[in-house]
Amino acid sequence: MLRSYGDSNLFGESYGEGPARVVWLHGWARSADDFSVAASTLAERGVASVALDLPGFGASPLPKEAGGARHYADLLVPALEAITDEPLVLIGHSFGGTVAAVVASVHPERVRALVLSGAPLIRRAATSKAPLAYRAQRWLHAKGLLSDARVEDARQKYGSTDYRRASGILRDVLVASVNETYESELATLNMPVDFVWGENDLDVPLEVADRATLFLRGPRSLRVVLDVGHMVPLEAPDELVDAAERALAR
């Protein structure tokens, strides 16, 4: 059942009976629907959960101002407080995983354990520079020598798929997010953290999870899901269900 949480700025789908013990957070340009199979399976096993639409996606309205995962974490906390007074297991995929990690760092009293999948927690070194033509057009635009329309044409030509599809405030959110890195947050985490990663994840390769585990102070594990790519919630939902149950059993 879809309902609003917190300041009525976040909507989500509840699964199962009784108090929610798990919250699911989706990736960029996705929605809570990504977790429908996993959440339904978990409910069948007697565990209630809530899958939230992050601001600007699914049923949730756009944020009032732009910011990366750190800003989104601030927006998420009132919803978590509305769901329950008890610490929750947060399961975050991709962008939702970075938001979950920040929440756990800043508000450890709200988080019992983390399950992270395909989350870009650490910035990777750029493999190549933007094309010279694009850099030149950005420079000309910054100097007031190129129109907004012309530089937008260049962005559509040279930008990433996510960047080209985003517009308005969500484009600003995306830019803020891809320029963040979360080593400092990871280093503060004392609760259990389970990484569930697709072996063939090309968007956020396994090396990111390997590096992220090195910063953690508390219990951690890394489960590599064979023959699966970035979309673990859709390709291997049972792996997330199993991870949720392990987290709750601790």
C-alpha positions in Angstrom: 0.0 0.0 0.0 1.4 3.4 -1.1 1.6 6.0 1.6 3.6 9.1 2.6 6.2 9.2 5.3 7.9 11.8 7.4 7.1 15.3 6.2 4.9 13.9 3.4 7.8 14.4 1.0 8.5 10.7 0.6 6.2 8.0 -0.6 6.7 4.3 -0.3 5.1 0.9 -0.5 4.7 -1.2 2.7 4.9 -5.0 2.6 3.9 -7.5 5.3 2.2 -7.2 8.6 3.4 -5.6 11.8 6.2 -3.0 12.4 8.6 -2.6 9.5 12.1 -3.9 10.2 13.7 -3.3 6.8 13.7 -0.3 4.4 14.7 -0.6 0.8 16.3 2.3 -1.1 16.5 2.2 -4.9 19.1 3.4 -7.4 19.3 6.5 -9.6 16.3 7.0 -12.0 14.7 3.9 -10.5 11.8 3.5 -8.0 10.7 1.4 -5.1 9.2 -1.1 -7.6 12.6 -2.5 -8.1 12.2 -4.3 -4.7 8.7 -5.6 -5.1 9.8 -9.2 -5.6 12.3 -9.1 -2.7 10.0 -7.3 -0.3 7.1 -9.6 -1.1 9.3 -12.6 -0.5 10.5 -11.2 2.8 6.9 -10.5 3.8 6.1 -14.1 3.1 8.8 -15.1 5.5 7.2 -12.9 8.2 9.3 -9.7 8.0 7.6 -6.4 7.2 9.4 -3.8 5.2 8.9 -0.4 3.4 10.3 0.4 -0.1 10.7 4.1 -0.4 10.7 6.3 -3.5 13.6 8.7 -3.2 12.9 12.4 -3.8 12.3 13.1 -7.5 11.6 9.4 -8.4 8.5 7.3 -8.4 5.7 8.9 -6.4 8.0 11.2 -4.4 8.2 14.9 -5.4 11.4 16.6 -6.4 13.6 17.9 -3.6 13.4 21.7 -3.1 17.1 22.1 -3.6 19.9 20.1 -5.2 22.4 18.0 -3.3 24.0 14.6 -3.4 23.6 11.6 -1.2 24.4 13.6 1.9 21.5 15.9 1.2 19.2 13.0 0.4 20.2 11.3 3.7 18.9 14.4 5.5 15.6 14.2 3.6 15.3 10.5 4.4 15.7 10.6 8.2 12.2 12.0 9.0 10.7 9.1 7.0 12.7 6.5 8.9 11.5 8.1 12.2 7.9 7.9 11.0 8.3 4.2 10.0 9.5 3.1 13.4 11.4 4.1 16.6 13.6 1.0 16.3 16.8 0.7 14.4 16.2 -0.6 10.8 18.1 -2.7 8.3 18.7 -0.4 5.4 19.1 -2.2 2.0 20.4 0.2 -0.6 21.0 -0.3 -4.3 23.3 2.0 -6.3 22.5 5.6 -5.4 20.2 4.4 -2.6 23.2 2.5 -1.2 25.3 5.7 -0.8 22.3 7.4 0.8 22.0 4.5 3.2 25.7 4.6 4.1 25.5 8.3 4.9 22.4 7.8 7.1 24.1 5.0 9.0 27.2 7.3 9.6 25.3 10.4 10.7 22.4 8.6 12.5 23.8 5.2 13.7 21.0 5.0 16.2 18.5 4.6 13.3 20.4 1.7 11.6 20.8 -1.8 12.8 22.7 -3.1 9.8 23.4 -2.2 6.1 23.1 -4.2 3.0 24.7 -2.4 0.0 24.6 -3.5 -3.6 26.2 -1.7 -6.6 26.7 1.5 -4.6 29.2 4.0 -5.9 30.7 4.6 -2.4 34.2 5.5 -3.7 35.0 7.7 -6.7 37.0 5.9 -9.3 39.8 7.6 -11.2 38.5 8.9 -14.5 39.5 6.7 -17.3 39.6 9.5 -19.9 39.1 13.3 -20.1 36.0 14.8 -21.6 36.6 15.4 -25.4 38.6 18.6 -26.2 35.7 20.0 -28.1 33.4 19.7 -25.2 35.9 21.2 -22.8 36.4 24.1 -25.1 32.6 24.7 -25.4 32.3 24.7 -21.6 35.1 27.2 -21.3 33.5 29.5 -23.8 30.2 29.2 -22.0 31.8 30.1 -18.7 33.3 33.2 -20.4 29.8 34.2 -21.7 30.9 33.5 -25.3 28.6 30.6 -26.0 24.8 30.4 -25.5 23.1 28.1 -23.0 21.4 26.4 -25.9 24.7 25.6 -27.6 26.3 24.2 -24.5 23.2 22.2 -23.8 23.6 20.6 -27.2 27.2 19.7 -26.3 26.0 18.2 -23.0 23.5 16.1 -24.9 26.2 14.9 -27.3 29.0 14.2 -24.8 27.3 13.6 -21.4 26.6 10.2 -19.8 23.3 8.5 -20.4 22.1 9.5 -16.9 23.2 13.1 -17.5 21.4 13.4 -20.8 18.2 12.0 -19.4 18.2 14.2 -16.3 17.0 17.8 -16.4 16.4 20.7 -14.0 17.2 20.0 -10.4 17.7 16.3 -10.9 20.6 17.1 -13.2 22.1 19.2 -10.4 21.5 16.4 -7.9 23.3 14.0 -10.3 26.3 16.2 -10.7 26.6 16.7 -6.9 26.3 12.9 -6.4 29.0 11.8 -8.9 31.4 14.3 -7.3 30.9 12.9 -3.8 32.9 10.1 -2.2 32.2 8.4 1.1 35.4 7.1 2.7 34.9 9.3 5.7 31.4 7.9 6.3 32.5 4.3 5.8 35.2 4.8 8.4 32.7 5.6 11.1 30.4 2.6 10.6 30.3 0.1 13.5 27.2 -1.8 12.5 27.3 -4.9 10.3 27.7 -4.1 6.6 27.0 -6.7 4.0 27.9 -6.1 0.3 25.9 -8.0 -2.3 27.5 -7.4 -5.6 26.9 -8.6 -9.2 30.0 -10.3 -10.6 29.4 -8.5 -13.9 28.5 -5.1 -12.6 29.9 -2.7 -15.2 28.3 0.5 -13.7 29.9 0.1 -10.3 32.6 -2.7 -10.6 33.4 -5.1 -7.8 36.6 -3.3 -7.1 34.5 -0.5 -5.5 33.1 -3.0 -2.9 36.6 -4.4 -2.3 38.0 -1.0 -1.6 35.0 0.1 0.5 35.4 -2.9 2.9 38.9 -1.6 3.8 37.5 1.5 5.5 35.0 -0.3 7.7 35.5 -0.7 11.5 32.7 -3.2 12.2 31.7 -6.6 10.9 31.5 -6.9 7.1 31.0 -9.4 4.4 31.1 -9.5 0.6 28.8 -11.8 -1.4 29.6 -11.9 -5.1 26.6 -13.0 -7.2 27.8 -14.9 -10.2 26.5 -14.1 -13.7 24.6 -11.0 -12.5 25.2 -7.4 -13.4 24.3 -4.1 -11.8 20.6 -4.7 -11.3 20.8 -7.1 -8.4 17.3 -6.2 -7.1 15.8 -7.4 -10.4 18.3 -10.1 -11.4 18.8 -11.8 -8.0 16.2 -10.5 -5.5 16.6 -13.7 -3.4 20.2 -12.7 -2.6 18.9 -9.5 -1.0 16.2 -11.4 0.9 18.9 -13.7 2.3 21.1 -10.8 3.2 18.2 -9.1 5.0 17.5 -12.2 7.0 21.2 -12.6 8.0 21.2 -8.9 9.1 18.1 -9.4 11.2 19.6 -12.6 12.8 22.6 -10.8 14.2 
